[in-house]
Amino acid sequence: MQPRIAVGFVPTLLLLLAACTEPEAHISPLSPTETASAPSPDRAAASLDEETPSFAYAAPDGTIWWVSADGSGNRQILAESLASGPITAFSASGRATWSPDANNIVYIGAASQGPHGPARGESWERDLTSGERTKIDEGVCCLSWSPLGRHLFYDRILESTAIGLSSERVMLEFTGGDAASRAVDLNGVLSPDETRIAYVDTAHPSEGTSVSVRGYPLFIADAGGSNARHLRENANFASWSADGKLLMYWKNERGGSAFHGDVCVINLATDGEVCLREFSSDEGPQWAPDPNRYVFHNYLIDPETSTAIELFERPYAVVAWAPDGGKVAYTVSDYPTTQTKFDLVILDLATGERLTLHTQQVGAHHSERGGYYGSWSADSRYFAFVAIEATDQTAALYVVDAVTGDVKASLPGIAYRSVSMSYSPGSDRLLVWRDPQSESPSIWVARVTAPAS
């Protein structure tokens, strides 16, 4: 049987396959059933019944299928193969994406691989309710949805040569492909409610900047690009607070392979500003998803007084905030002494308790946050992480109870960055899928449950 490659999960119904393991056991691979004869794509074939949660994947021939929770009852969603010429099934899996409401799938069909740059082709949208298909654009690559599903982002390839790639970024307010709703070259970030966009004007560098250390004017505007408001100069990147009232921007003041520069936060109501300190992009500075206060990296910000205090010591890098903003996983190291010993720690901000999950002493690239990456469960109870464990980048995946420190499951002997993972909405199951470019493509699952009280 040929393995399938996960395309993406129905956003409201993440994979909930029957668990293959008991707690404390190694993660075991799934064995999906063979694909049945392909029926016509329709709404009935892709039921969104919450009692039978499902996921989607790309078959070896590049077609897209929907699988029921027990691994049986496969149904075809796209009969058109997204794999053509040199395009592999794995590449095809990256050219289809679900809308967050799970009612539409947008994909790149008839894709071709040019002599330079990424594969591109016509983009289409299929409405799973009506079965209708709508053409969106041509020469498209790199699809992604906004979190609320109101906007679709993609790159339109204009020219591809050995010297470089010429493209424009397109943001489409998703109304079935209405060309009048396109905003071109606003390569920015939408506010949490998706009514505004913050962006830097890369076509007009700020005065006094150089080629290696370049800053740009920072703007906010309506989501479609109108009513632009100039905020600051010498910006390179922006990020919204969870409520959209504050905007962080970053200056690149050194150049090099990583961003290095001051991070400042603007109160959009008053234009007041507080600058925190210089950060490197290797530190993973980010907003905490805390709905009750403004926490950026390790700073608590008071927007009324434009002041900030440190909540905890500066970490080597932030790996991931828990969804409730009450816990954070980060790394500490012996930097700048040798930078060869790294600890992965979970901090409970309410109690101040620190739980050391893992220590590695084989080193890691400066951009790898100490050799760790991970994902939290929706209830902020469990943390799944991958850790480098050998100089040849052999790694292991662990699932840990962030309250007790108990290891719930593990997957040893994997290549670093070869697996991705995602929790089910109920936080009781973890899906793991392997990158077939580095290992045999496969889908794995583990049950994660709280210990008996």
C-alpha positions as CSV (number, residue, x, y, z in Angstrom):
1,M,0.0,0.0,0.0
2,Q,1.3,3.4,-0.9
3,P,1.3,6.0,1.9
4,R,-0.9,9.1,1.7
5,I,0.3,12.6,2.4
6,A,-1.7,14.9,4.6
7,V,-2.9,18.0,2.8
8,G,-4.5,19.8,5.7
9,F,-7.3,19.3,8.2
10,V,-10.8,20.5,8.1
11,P,-10.3,23.5,10.3
12,T,-13.2,22.9,12.6
13,L,-12.7,19.2,12.6
14,L,-9.1,18.3,13.1
15,L,-8.1,14.7,12.7
16,L,-9.7,12.5,15.3
17,L,-8.7,9.0,14.3
18,A,-8.9,6.1,16.8
19,A,-6.0,6.3,19.1
20,C,-3.2,3.8,18.3
21,T,-1.4,4.0,21.6
22,E,-2.1,4.2,25.3
23,P,-0.5,6.9,27.4
24,E,3.2,6.5,28.1
25,A,3.7,4.4,25.0
26,H,5.6,5.1,21.8
27,I,3.6,6.7,18.9
28,S,2.7,4.1,16.3
29,P,1.9,4.6,12.6
30,L,-1.6,4.5,11.2
31,S,-2.5,2.3,8.3
32,P,-5.3,4.0,6.3
33,T,-7.4,1.7,4.1
34,E,-6.9,1.5,0.4
35,T,-8.6,4.2,-1.6
36,A,-12.0,3.0,-2.9
37,S,-13.3,3.8,-6.4
38,A,-13.7,7.5,-6.8
39,P,-17.3,8.8,-6.5
40,S,-18.3,12.2,-8.0
41,P,-17.3,15.1,-5.6
42,D,-20.3,16.4,-3.8
43,R,-21.4,17.7,-0.4
44,A,-22.7,14.3,0.7
45,A,-19.4,12.7,0.0
46,A,-17.6,15.3,2.1
47,S,-20.0,15.4,5.1
48,L,-19.2,17.9,7.8
49,D,-21.2,15.9,10.4
50,E,-19.4,16.6,13.6
51,E,-20.1,13.0,14.7
52,T,-17.8,11.7,12.0
53,P,-14.8,14.1,11.9
54,S,-12.5,13.7,9.0
55,F,-9.3,15.0,7.3
56,A,-8.0,15.5,3.8
57,Y,-4.9,14.2,2.1
58,A,-3.2,14.1,-1.4
59,A,-3.1,10.6,-2.9
60,P,0.0,9.5,-4.8
61,D,-1.6,10.6,-8.1
62,G,-2.1,14.1,-6.9
63,T,-5.9,13.9,-6.4
64,I,-7.5,15.2,-3.1
65,W,-9.4,12.8,-0.9
66,W,-11.5,13.1,2.3
67,V,-11.2,10.3,4.9
68,S,-13.6,9.5,7.7
69,A,-12.5,9.2,11.3
70,D,-11.9,5.5,11.3
71,G,-9.7,5.5,8.2
72,S,-12.4,4.1,5.9
73,G,-15.0,5.6,3.6
74,N,-12.6,7.6,1.5
75,R,-14.3,10.1,-0.8
76,Q,-12.8,12.1,-3.6
77,I,-12.9,15.9,-3.3
78,L,-10.9,16.9,-6.3
79,A,-10.8,14.5,-9.3
80,E,-8.3,16.8,-11.1
81,S,-4.8,15.8,-10.3
82,L,-2.7,18.6,-8.8
83,A,0.5,16.6,-9.8
84,S,1.7,17.2,-13.3
85,G,5.0,16.7,-15.0
86,P,7.7,17.1,-12.4
87,I,5.2,18.0,-9.7
88,T,5.1,15.3,-7.0
89,A,2.2,14.3,-4.9
90,F,3.9,15.9,-2.0
91,S,4.1,19.2,-3.9
92,A,0.5,18.8,-4.8
93,S,-0.4,18.6,-1.1
94,G,1.0,22.0,-0.6
95,R,-1.2,23.5,-3.4
96,A,-4.6,23.0,-1.8
97,T,-5.8,24.8,1.3
98,W,-9.1,24.7,3.3
99,S,-11.1,27.8,4.2
100,P,-11.3,28.1,8.0
101,D,-15.0,27.4,7.9
102,A,-14.3,24.1,6.0
103,N,-16.8,25.0,3.3
104,N,-14.4,25.8,0.5
105,I,-11.1,24.4,-0.8
106,V,-8.8,26.6,-2.9
107,Y,-6.2,24.9,-5.0
108,I,-3.7,25.5,-7.9
109,G,-4.7,23.3,-10.8
110,A,-2.8,22.6,-14.0
111,A,0.4,23.6,-12.2
112,S,3.7,23.7,-14.0
113,Q,7.3,24.0,-12.7
114,G,9.2,26.7,-14.5
115,P,12.9,26.7,-14.9
116,H,13.2,29.0,-11.9
117,G,11.2,29.6,-8.8
118,P,8.2,27.7,-7.4
119,A,5.5,25.9,-9.3
120,R,2.6,28.0,-10.4
121,G,-0.7,27.6,-12.2
122,E,-4.4,28.6,-12.3
123,S,-6.0,28.9,-8.9
124,W,-9.6,27.7,-8.4
125,E,-12.1,27.6,-5.6
126,R,-14.5,24.8,-5.1
127,D,-17.6,25.4,-2.9
128,L,-18.4,22.1,-1.1
129,T,-21.9,23.2,-0.5
130,S,-22.9,23.9,-4.1
131,G,-20.2,21.9,-5.9
132,E,-19.5,25.0,-8.0
133,R,-15.9,25.8,-9.2
134,T,-14.7,29.4,-9.6
135,K,-11.5,30.5,-11.3
136,I,-9.5,33.0,-9.2
137,D,-6.3,33.9,-11.1
138,E,-3.4,32.7,-13.2
139,G,0.3,32.3,-12.5
140,V,-0.4,31.7,-8.8
141,C,1.7,30.1,-6.1
142,C,1.9,30.1,-2.3
143,L,-1.8,30.1,-1.1
144,S,-2.8,30.9,2.5
145,W,-6.0,32.0,4.3
146,S,-6.4,34.6,6.9
147,P,-7.4,33.2,10.3
148,L,-11.1,34.2,10.0
149,G,-11.3,33.1,6.4
150,R,-12.3,36.4,5.0
151,H,-9.2,36.9,2.9
152,L,-7.0,34.7,0.7
153,F,-3.3,35.5,0.1
154,Y,-1.2,34.4,-2.8
155,D,1.7,35.4,-5.0
156,R,1.2,36.1,-8.7
157,I,4.4,35.3,-10.6
158,L,5.2,38.0,-13.1
159,E,8.6,36.8,-14.3
160,S,11.1,34.1,-13.3
161,T,14.7,34.2,-14.4
162,A,18.0,32.9,-13.1
163,I,18.7,36.3,-11.6
164,G,15.6,36.4,-9.5
165,L,11.8,36.1,-9.2
166,S,9.4,39.0,-10.0
167,S,6.1,38.6,-8.3
168,E,3.3,40.6,-6.6
169,R,1.5,39.7,-3.4
170,V,-2.3,39.6,-3.7
171,M,-4.9,39.8,-1.0
172,L,-8.3,38.8,-2.1
173,E,-11.4,39.6,0.0
174,F,-13.0,36.2,-0.5
175,T,-16.3,36.7,-2.3
176,G,-15.9,33.9,-4.8
177,G,-13.1,35.5,-6.8
178,D,-14.5,39.0,-7.4
179,A,-11.6,40.8,-9.1
180,A,-12.8,44.2,-7.7
181,S,-11.9,43.1,-4.2
182,R,-8.2,42.5,-4.8
183,A,-5.5,44.5,-3.1
184,V,-2.1,44.1,-4.8
185,D,1.3,44.3,-3.1
186,L,0.1,45.0,0.4
187,N,2.6,42.5,1.8
188,G,1.4,43.1,5.4
189,V,-0.5,41.6,8.2
190,L,-4.2,41.9,8.9
191,S,-5.6,43.0,12.3
192,P,-7.2,40.3,14.4
193,D,-10.7,41.3,13.2
194,E,-9.4,41.5,9.6
195,T,-10.7,45.1,9.0
196,R,-7.3,46.7,8.8
197,I,-3.8,45.9,7.5
198,A,-0.4,47.0,8.7
199,Y,2.3,47.0,6.1
200,V,5.7,48.5,5.2
201,D,6.2,50.2,1.8
202,T,9.1,48.3,0.4
203,A,9.1,50.4,-2.8
204,H,10.2,53.5,-0.9
205,P,13.0,52.8,1.6
206,S,13.4,55.3,4.4
207,E,16.0,58.0,4.0
208,G,19.5,57.2,5.4
209,T,19.1,53.4,5.1
210,S,21.5,51.2,3.1
211,V,21.1,48.1,1.0
212,S,22.2,45.8,3.9
213,V,20.4,47.7,6.6
214,R,17.2,48.9,5.2
215,G,14.0,50.3,6.8
216,Y,10.7,51.4,5.3
217,P,7.7,53.6,6.0
218,L,5.1,51.8,8.2
219,F,1.4,52.2,7.4
220,I,-2.0,51.0,8.5
221,A,-5.0,51.0,6.2
222,D,-8.4,49.5,5.7
223,A,-8.1,45.9,4.7
224,G,-8.5,46.7,1.1
225,G,-5.7,49.3,1.2
226,S,-7.7,52.5,1.4
227,N,-7.4,55.3,4.0
228,A,-3.7,54.6,4.6
229,R,-2.2,56.2,7.7
230,H,1.6,56.7,8.0
231,L,2.9,55.7,11.4
232,R,6.7,55.4,11.5
233,E,9.9,55.2,9.4
234,N,12.7,52.6,9.4
235,A,10.4,49.7,10.0
236,N,10.8,46.2,8.7
237,F,8.0,44.1,10.2
238,A,4.8,44.7,12.2
239,S,2.6,42.5,14.5
240,W,-0.8,43.3,16.1
241,S,-1.7,42.7,19.7
242,A,-4.6,40.3,20.2
243,D,-7.2,43.0,20.5
244,G,-5.8,45.1,17.6
245,K,-5.2,48.2,19.8
246,L,-1.4,48.0,19.8
247,L,1.1,47.5,17.0
248,M,4.6,46.2,17.3
249,Y,7.2,47.2,14.7
250,W,10.8,46.1,14.3
251,K,13.8,47.9,13.0
252,N,16.6,46.0,11.2
253,E,19.7,48.0,12.3
254,R,22.5,45.6,11.6
255,G,21.8,43.5,8.5
256,G,22.9,39.9,8.2
257,S,21.0,36.6,8.1
258,A,18.8,37.6,11.1
259,F,17.0,40.8,12.0
260,H,18.7,42.8,14.7
261,G,17.1,46.0,16.0
262,D,14.9,47.8,18.4
263,V,11.3,46.6,18.9
264,C,8.8,49.3,19.7
265,V,5.1,49.2,20.4
266,I,2.6,51.9,19.3
267,N,-0.7,52.7,21.0
268,L,-2.8,53.3,17.9
269,A,-5.4,55.4,19.7
270,T,-2.9,57.9,21.2
271,D,0.2,57.3,18.9
272,G,2.1,56.8,22.2
273,E,5.1,54.5,21.9
274,V,7.3,52.4,24.1
275,C,10.5,50.8,22.9
276,L,11.5,47.6,24.6
277,R,15.1,46.9,23.6
278,E,17.1,45.3,20.7
279,F,15.9,41.9,19.7
280,S,17.2,39.3,17.2
281,S,14.8,37.3,15.1
282,D,16.5,34.2,16.4
283,E,14.9,35.0,19.8
284,G,11.4,34.5,18.3
285,P,9.9,37.6,19.9
286,Q,6.1,37.5,19.7
287,W,2.9,38.5,21.4
288,A,1.4,36.3,24.1
289,P,-2.2,35.3,23.3
290,D,-3.3,36.8,26.7
291,P,-6.8,38.4,26.4
292,N,-6.4,40.4,29.6
293,R,-3.1,42.1,29.3
294,Y,-0.4,43.1,26.8
295,V,2.6,40.8,27.0
296,F,5.2,40.8,24.3
297,H,8.1,38.3,24.6
298,N,9.0,38.7,28.3
299,Y,7.6,42.3,28.7
300,L,4.4,43.4,30.3
301,I,3.3,46.7,28.5
302,D,1.1,49.4,29.9
303,P,-0.2,51.3,26.9
304,E,-1.6,54.2,29.0
305,T,1.8,55.2,30.5
306,S,3.9,53.9,27.6
307,T,6.0,51.8,30.0
308,A,7.0,48.2,30.1
309,I,8.4,45.8,32.8
310,E,10.1,42.4,32.5
311,L,7.8,39.5,33.7
312,F,10.6,37.0,33.6
313,E,14.3,36.8,32.7
314,R,15.2,37.2,29.0
315,P,15.2,33.7,27.4
316,Y,17.5,32.6,24.7
317,A,14.4,32.1,22.5
318,V,10.7,31.8,22.9
319,V,9.5,28.5,21.4
320,A,5.7,28.8,21.8
321,W,3.1,30.5,24.0
322,A,0.2,28.4,25.4
323,P,-3.2,29.4,23.9
324,D,-4.4,30.9,27.1
325,G,-1.3,33.0,27.5
326,G,-0.6,31.6,31.0
327,K,2.4,29.4,30.1
328,V,5.3,29.9,27.8
329,A,7.9,27.4,26.5
330,Y,11.3,28.9,25.9
331,T,15.0,28.0,25.9
332,V,17.8,29.1,28.0
333,S,21.5,28.5,27.3
334,D,25.1,29.0,28.4
335,Y,25.3,31.7,25.7
336,P,27.5,33.6,25.2
337,T,30.0,31.2,26.9
338,T,29.8,28.3,24.5
339,Q,26.3,28.1,23.2
340,T,26.3,24.3,23.3
341,K,24.0,23.6,26.2
342,F,20.3,24.4,25.9
343,D,17.4,23.7,28.2
344,L,13.7,23.7,27.2
345,V,11.7,25.2,30.0
346,I,7.9,25.8,30.6
347,L,7.1,28.8,32.8
348,D,3.8,29.2,34.5
349,L,3.3,32.9,34.7
350,A,0.7,32.8,37.5
351,T,2.8,30.7,39.9
352,G,6.3,31.4,38.7
353,E,7.0,27.7,38.6
354,R,9.5,26.4,36.0
355,L,9.5,23.0,34.5
356,T,12.6,21.8,32.6
357,L,11.5,19.5,29.9
358,H,14.7,18.6,28.1
359,T,18.4,19.4,27.9
360,Q,20.6,19.0,24.8
361,Q,24.3,19.6,24.5
362,V,25.0,18.9,20.8
363,G,24.4,22.4,19.6
364,A,22.0,23.9,17.1
365,H,22.0,26.5,14.3
366,H,21.4,30.0,15.7
367,S,18.0,30.2,14.0
368,E,16.7,27.0,15.6
369,R,15.9,28.4,19.0
370,G,18.2,26.0,20.8
371,G,17.2,23.0,18.7
372,Y,13.5,22.9,19.6
373,Y,10.1,23.5,18.1
374,G,6.7,22.6,19.4
375,S,2.9,22.9,19.6
376,W,0.4,23.4,22.5
377,S,-2.9,21.6,22.9
378,A,-6.0,23.9,22.8
379,D,-6.5,23.6,26.5
380,S,-2.9,24.6,27.3
381,R,-2.3,21.3,29.2
382,Y,0.0,19.4,26.8
383,F,3.0,20.4,24.9
384,A,4.4,18.4,22.0
385,F,8.0,19.2,21.0
386,V,10.8,18.0,18.8
387,A,14.3,18.1,20.2
388,I,17.7,17.6,18.6
389,E,19.5,14.7,20.4
390,A,22.6,14.0,18.3
391,T,25.2,15.9,16.2
392,D,23.8,14.4,13.0
393,Q,20.5,16.2,13.8
394,T,18.7,13.0,14.8
395,A,15.8,14.1,17.0
396,A,12.9,12.8,19.0
397,L,9.3,14.0,19.5
398,Y,7.9,14.1,23.0
399,V,4.4,14.8,24.3
400,V,4.5,16.2,27.8
401,D,1.9,17.1,30.5
402,A,2.8,20.7,31.2
403,V,1.4,20.5,34.7
404,T,3.1,17.2,36.0
405,G,6.0,16.9,33.6
406,D,5.0,13.4,32.7
407,V,6.0,12.2,29.2
408,K,2.8,10.9,27.6
409,A,4.2,9.6,24.3
410,S,7.4,9.7,22.3
411,L,8.7,9.2,18.8
412,P,12.5,8.7,18.8
413,G,15.0,8.5,15.9
414,I,13.5,11.1,13.5
415,A,15.2,13.7,11.5
416,Y,15.0,17.2,12.9
417,R,12.4,19.3,11.1
418,S,11.0,16.2,9.4
419,V,7.7,16.1,11.3
420,S,4.9,18.4,11.9
421,M,2.1,18.0,14.5
422,S,-1.3,19.4,15.5
423,Y,-3.7,18.7,18.4
424,S,-7.3,17.8,18.0
425,P,-9.8,20.5,19.3
426,G,-10.5,18.3,22.4
427,S,-6.7,18.2,23.2
428,D,-6.9,14.4,23.6
429,R,-5.2,13.4,20.4
430,L,-2.0,14.5,18.6
431,L,-1.6,14.1,14.9
432,V,2.0,13.8,13.5
433,W,2.9,13.7,9.8
434,R,6.3,13.1,8.3
435,D,7.8,15.1,5.4
436,P,8.3,12.6,2.6
437,Q,11.2,14.6,1.2
438,S,13.3,13.4,4.1
439,E,11.6,10.2,5.2
440,S,8.9,7.8,4.1
441,P,5.6,9.8,4.1
442,S,3.3,8.6,6.9
443,I,0.6,9.8,9.3
444,W,0.9,9.0,13.0
445,V,-1.4,9.6,16.0
446,A,-1.2,9.3,19.8
447,R,-3.8,9.6,22.5
448,V,-3.1,12.1,25.2
449,T,-5.2,12.0,28.3
450,A,-4.9,13.5,31.8
451,P,-3.6,11.2,34.5
452,A,-6.2,9.6,36.8
453,S,-7.0,11.8,39.8
